[in-house]
Amino acid sequence: MNIFTEEAKRQKFSVPLHALRGVAAVIVLLVHLQGKVYEAFPEFTLPPLFNGSAAVTFFFVLSGLVVGASLAKSGISSATVSLYFHRRFFRIMPLMFVTVTLGGLYLLFIEPYLQYTLNPKEYGDFTLAKFAAGYVGYSLKANPPIWSIFVELIGSLLIPLMLLSGTKLRNVLLVFAALIALSLLPIQTKHYWHFYMISFYVGLTVLIWGKWLAGFIAKLPTGIFWLIVFALVASFYLARPLTGAGYGDLWIVYWETLSVAPLVGIIYYLPERFSLLNAPVFKFLGDVSYSLYLTHSIILIILLNVVTSLMDNGGWAVLVYCLSAIVCSFIVAQISYHTIEMGGTRLGERLRRQPKPVLEAL
């Protein structure tokens, strides 16, 4: 018996968590928008209200739970794992291919004539090797947010192995210890991917302890219930801004992971307490979250160059830039979701179901 498989079969799609994926993508958009405003209009800078790094940690924990549970429902076999990899490829890669291609062409043929650049100068020059590496998120030049997709791809590859540990609780603890050891290795891996594997696994283990936690907290008075929920949100979201922890600090990955995982578990097993997230606007945000995440950077930089070249008044320029950037980002995300994301998924299903040709005897 596999405890992940048995528990996953009892659960349905989580609408509230789907909605929160969209909220996290909006936070990433806003933190990058704030960065561009600071770059072009430093006199209008606001305090760092948006924690994009925490939002990405949330993505990883959520992927461990949702993607892991989806595979676990089918059981672990060569056929189900093969189908899983096929679907993950056509879920992730079509939009990666399009955005990296457009970003690379932009860098090669358009950006040299513009004032503001897509990437910080410390990223170095854009080369064909970096162009190619961008298709798996290894290089950020063509589209900066794709670093997390590189980590997501590695996590997706390891999730089937993580699920195999579900035969015994002892094995779960051993894998957890092994992932901690991996994160502590004194090596500089690209995008610190080895830090974040613990986030995927902790998310997956929500299937083991999440129901117990949700059942315990559900029995508490309503006021205490929401106090705990908001305390978890604050602990998760505010730690990095308050401490100044940066990219490459391992302890903040642990903190954010262990703070948000209980929140994810509570929402997963008590969806009725979070019915506000069933509203159509939140469903829309969840649907377009991946497209919004991968398309917004190029939109932000193009509009920044356009607005600053056409407008001299700083205050009005900031207002026009922010409004146009948000509106255009959501329009493009909606179009991208229906055409590229869903189109890629449908293409994958058609290819998978295509009958194999019968070889005639020679």
C-alpha positions in Angstrom: 0.0 0.0 0.0 1.2 3.5 -0.8 -0.1 6.2 1.6 0.2 8.9 -1.0 -1.8 6.9 -3.5 -4.5 6.0 -1.0 -5.0 9.5 0.2 -4.8 11.2 -3.2 -7.7 9.0 -4.5 -10.0 10.5 -1.9 -9.4 14.1 -2.9 -10.8 16.3 -5.6 -9.5 19.3 -7.5 -8.9 22.2 -5.1 -10.5 25.4 -6.4 -9.2 27.6 -3.6 -5.6 26.5 -4.2 -6.1 27.0 -8.0 -7.2 30.6 -7.2 -4.2 31.2 -4.9 -1.9 30.1 -7.7 -3.3 33.0 -9.6 -2.9 35.4 -6.7 0.8 34.4 -6.4 1.3 35.1 -10.1 -0.2 38.5 -9.7 2.2 39.2 -6.8 5.1 38.3 -9.1 3.8 40.6 -11.8 3.5 43.5 -9.3 6.9 43.0 -7.8 8.5 43.1 -11.3 6.4 46.1 -12.2 7.6 47.9 -9.1 11.1 47.1 -10.1 10.7 48.7 -13.5 9.1 51.8 -11.9 12.1 52.1 -9.6 14.5 51.7 -12.6 12.9 54.5 -14.7 11.2 56.6 -12.0 13.2 56.3 -8.8 11.4 59.3 -7.2 8.1 57.3 -7.2 9.4 54.2 -5.5 7.2 52.5 -2.9 8.2 50.2 0.0 8.7 46.6 -1.1 5.1 45.5 -0.6 5.2 42.5 -2.9 7.2 39.3 -2.1 7.7 37.5 -5.4 10.2 35.1 -4.0 7.7 33.8 -1.5 5.1 33.4 -4.2 7.6 31.2 -6.2 8.1 29.0 -3.1 4.4 28.7 -2.8 4.3 27.5 -6.5 6.8 24.7 -5.7 5.0 23.5 -2.6 1.7 23.6 -4.5 3.2 21.6 -7.4 4.5 19.0 -5.0 1.0 18.5 -3.7 -1.2 19.0 -6.8 1.1 17.4 -9.4 2.1 14.6 -7.0 -1.5 13.9 -6.0 -2.6 13.8 -9.7 0.0 11.1 -10.5 -0.6 9.2 -7.2 -4.3 8.8 -8.1 -3.3 6.6 -11.0 -0.8 4.6 -9.1 2.9 4.3 -9.9 3.7 2.1 -12.9 5.7 2.5 -16.0 2.5 3.3 -18.0 1.2 6.0 -15.6 4.7 7.6 -15.2 5.1 7.7 -19.0 1.7 9.3 -19.3 2.6 11.8 -16.5 5.8 12.9 -18.2 4.0 13.3 -21.6 1.3 15.5 -20.0 3.8 17.5 -18.0 5.9 18.2 -21.1 2.9 19.5 -23.1 1.6 21.4 -20.1 4.9 23.3 -19.5 7.0 23.4 -22.7 4.8 24.9 -25.4 4.5 28.3 -23.6 8.2 28.1 -22.6 9.2 27.6 -26.3 7.1 30.6 -27.4 8.1 33.0 -24.7 11.8 32.2 -24.9 11.8 32.4 -28.7 10.0 35.8 -28.6 12.3 37.0 -25.9 15.4 35.9 -27.7 14.3 37.6 -31.0 13.6 40.7 -29.0 17.0 40.7 -27.5 18.7 40.2 -30.8 16.9 42.6 -33.0 14.9 45.2 -30.9 16.5 45.8 -27.5 19.9 47.2 -28.9 17.9 50.3 -30.0 16.1 50.8 -26.7 17.0 52.6 -23.5 15.8 50.0 -20.9 16.9 46.4 -21.0 15.1 43.1 -20.2 17.9 41.9 -18.0 20.5 43.5 -15.5 23.9 44.0 -17.1 25.5 41.5 -14.7 23.7 38.7 -16.6 26.2 39.3 -19.4 25.8 39.4 -23.1 23.2 37.4 -24.9 24.6 34.5 -26.9 23.2 31.7 -29.0 24.2 29.3 -26.2 22.2 31.3 -23.7 19.3 31.4 -26.2 19.3 27.6 -26.5 19.7 27.1 -22.7 16.7 29.3 -22.1 14.4 26.6 -23.5 14.8 24.7 -20.3 15.1 27.8 -18.1 18.8 27.4 -17.6 19.6 30.8 -18.9 17.4 33.8 -17.9 18.4 36.2 -20.7 15.4 35.6 -23.0 12.8 35.6 -20.2 13.9 36.2 -16.6 11.1 34.3 -14.7 12.0 31.0 -16.4 14.5 30.2 -13.7 11.7 28.8 -11.6 10.5 26.6 -14.6 14.0 25.1 -14.6 13.5 24.1 -10.9 9.9 23.0 -11.7 11.2 20.7 -14.5 13.6 19.0 -12.1 10.9 18.8 -9.4 8.6 17.2 -12.0 11.2 14.6 -12.9 11.7 13.7 -9.2 8.1 13.6 -8.1 7.5 9.9 -9.3 10.6 8.9 -7.2 9.2 10.9 -4.2 5.9 9.0 -4.5 7.7 5.7 -4.2 8.7 6.6 -0.6 5.0 6.3 0.4 5.1 2.6 1.1 6.3 3.3 4.7 6.5 6.3 6.9 10.1 5.4 7.6 10.9 5.8 3.9 9.2 9.2 3.9 11.4 10.4 6.7 14.5 9.0 5.0 13.7 10.9 1.8 13.1 14.0 3.8 16.5 13.7 5.4 18.1 13.0 2.0 16.6 16.1 0.5 17.8 18.2 3.5 21.3 16.7 2.9 21.0 17.6 -0.8 20.2 21.2 0.1 23.2 21.4 2.4 25.7 20.3 -0.2 28.4 23.0 -0.6 27.9 23.4 -4.4 26.6 26.3 -6.5 23.9 24.6 -8.6 22.2 26.6 -11.2 19.2 28.6 -9.7 19.9 26.7 -6.4 17.5 24.0 -7.6 18.7 21.7 -4.8 17.3 24.0 -2.2 13.8 23.8 -3.5 13.4 20.0 -3.8 12.4 20.1 -0.1 9.6 22.4 -1.1 8.2 19.9 -3.5 8.4 17.0 -1.1 6.9 18.9 1.8 4.0 19.8 -0.5 3.6 16.2 -1.4 3.6 15.1 2.3 0.5 17.3 2.9 -1.3 14.1 1.8 0.0 12.5 5.0 -0.5 15.1 7.7 -2.7 17.7 6.1 -6.0 16.1 7.0 -5.1 15.7 10.6 -4.0 19.3 10.8 -7.1 20.6 9.1 -9.3 18.4 11.4 -7.6 19.8 14.5 -7.8 23.4 13.5 -11.4 23.1 12.3 -12.4 22.2 15.9 -11.1 25.5 17.2 -13.3 28.6 17.7 -13.7 30.6 14.5 -11.6 33.5 15.8 -8.7 31.3 16.7 -9.0 29.5 13.4 -8.6 32.7 11.4 -5.9 34.0 13.7 -3.8 30.9 12.9 -4.4 31.2 9.2 -3.4 34.8 9.2 -0.4 34.1 11.4 0.8 31.5 8.8 0.3 33.9 6.0 2.3 36.6 7.8 5.1 34.2 8.8 5.3 33.0 5.2 5.0 36.3 3.4 6.8 38.8 5.6 9.9 36.8 6.7 12.0 37.7 3.6 11.2 41.5 3.5 11.7 41.8 7.3 15.0 39.9 7.5 16.5 41.0 4.2 17.1 37.3 3.2 18.1 37.1 -0.4 18.3 34.7 -3.3 20.7 31.9 -2.3 19.9 31.9 1.4 18.9 28.4 2.3 17.2 29.1 5.6 14.5 31.3 4.1 13.6 28.5 1.7 13.1 26.2 4.7 11.1 29.0 6.6 8.8 29.8 3.7 8.2 26.1 2.9 7.4 25.1 6.5 5.2 28.2 6.9 3.2 27.9 3.8 2.8 24.1 3.7 0.4 24.0 6.8 -1.6 26.8 5.1 -1.8 24.8 1.9 -2.9 21.7 3.9 -5.7 23.6 5.7 -7.0 25.1 2.5 -6.8 21.7 0.7 -8.8 19.8 3.3 -11.1 22.7 4.4 -12.1 24.3 1.0 -15.5 25.3 2.4 -13.8 27.7 4.8 -12.3 29.5 1.8 -15.4 29.8 -0.4 -14.5 33.4 -1.3 -11.8 32.0 -3.6 -14.5 30.3 -5.6 -15.5 33.6 -7.2 -15.1 33.8 -11.0 -12.4 36.4 -10.8 -10.2 34.1 -8.7 -10.9 31.2 -11.1 -9.8 33.5 -14.0 -6.6 34.3 -12.1 -5.9 30.6 -11.5 -6.5 29.8 -15.2 -4.1 32.4 -16.6 -1.5 32.2 -13.8 1.1 30.3 -15.8 0.7 32.5 -18.9 0.7 35.6 -16.8 3.9 34.4 -15.1 5.8 33.7 -18.3 4.6 36.5 -20.5 4.6 39.6 -18.3 8.4 40.4 -18.3 8.6 41.1 -22.0 5.4 43.2 -21.9 6.7 45.3 -19.0 10.0 46.2 -20.7 8.4 47.0 -24.0 5.8 49.2 -22.5 8.4 50.9 -20.3 10.4 51.9 -23.3 7.3 53.1 -25.2 5.9 55.2 -22.3 9.2 56.8 -21.4 9.8 57.7 -25.0 6.4 59.3 -25.4 5.8 61.0 -22.1 8.0 63.5 -20.2 5.8 64.1 -17.1 7.0 61.6 -14.5 3.8 61.3 -12.5 1.5 60.8 -15.5 4.1 58.5 -17.1 4.1 56.3 -14.0 0.3 56.1 -13.9 0.0 55.4 -17.6 2.8 52.8 -17.5 1.4 50.9 -14.5 -2.2 50.8 -15.8 -1.2 49.8 -19.3 1.2 47.2 -18.1 -1.3 45.5 -15.8 -4.1 45.6 -18.5 -1.9 44.4 -21.3 -0.4 41.6 -19.1 -3.8 40.2 -18.4 -5.0 40.5 -22.0 -1.9 38.7 -23.3 -2.2 36.1 -20.5 -5.8 35.4 -21.4 -5.0 35.0 -25.1 -1.9 32.9 -24.3 -3.8 30.6 -22.0 -6.5 29.8 -24.6 -4.2 29.5 -27.6 -0.8 28.3 -26.4 -1.4 26.6 -23.1 -4.6 24.9 -23.9 -3.5 24.4 -27.5 -0.3 22.7 -26.3 -2.3 20.4 -24.0 -4.7 19.5 -26.8 -1.8 18.8 -29.2 -0.3 16.5 -26.6 -3.5 14.6 -26.2 -3.9 14.2 -30.0 -0.4 12.9 -30.4 -0.8 10.5 -27.5 -4.1 9.1 -28.9 -2.9 8.9 -32.5 -3.1 5.3 -33.6 0.3 3.7 -34.3 0.9 2.7 -37.9 0.8 -1.0 -38.6 3.9 -2.2 -40.3 3.2 -4.4 -43.3 5.2 -7.6 -43.7 7.9 -7.3 -46.2 
